Amino acid sequence: MPVEIAIEHIDQVISSFDNGSRIVQEHVSDKIDTILGDMMRQLANEPPERVGQKYRRTHNLQHGWQEADTKWRLPGTAFLRNPTAYGPYVQDASMQAWMHRGRWLTVQDALAMNADRIEMALREAGDEAMQEIANR
């Protein structure tokens, strides 16, 4: 089971522009892809090893985020995904194992940290698209 982030309701921004949905999609996609890339780097950041840690890190979770799929699978939703099987036990707050709590950034924390930025980016994308449509 992968751990993932979903940014929903993007379609509402796009659908508010009947004649310029392609232009809006381009502006929204550019901004959301940039934010997802930043979130991918945030989530790939490993905490320092614990004192006396015997576990030898594989870095699979870190590398999984680096190779994450940011495709738009559903209309109006962008996904950032990590296919690492044990990812939810490290980075999903609802399943996180005790030894990772407070050390690893969760997907929920990453989304909360970037929520204002996402909202601002969607507004900016809409404004930029409206300006482009008006200038045509």
HELIX and SHEET records of a PDB file:
HELIX    1   1 ILE A   10  SER A   15  1                                   6    
HELIX    2   2 SER A   21  ALA A   44  1                                  24    
HELIX    3   3 ASN A   60  GLN A   66  1                                   7    
HELIX    4   4 GLY A   87  GLN A   91  1                                   5    
HELIX    5   5 TRP A   98  HIS A  100  5                                   3    
HELIX    6   6 VAL A  107  ALA A  134  1                                  28    
SHEET    1   A 2 VAL A   3  ILE A   7  0                                        
SHEET    2   A 2 ALA A  78  ASN A  82 -1                                        
END                                                                             
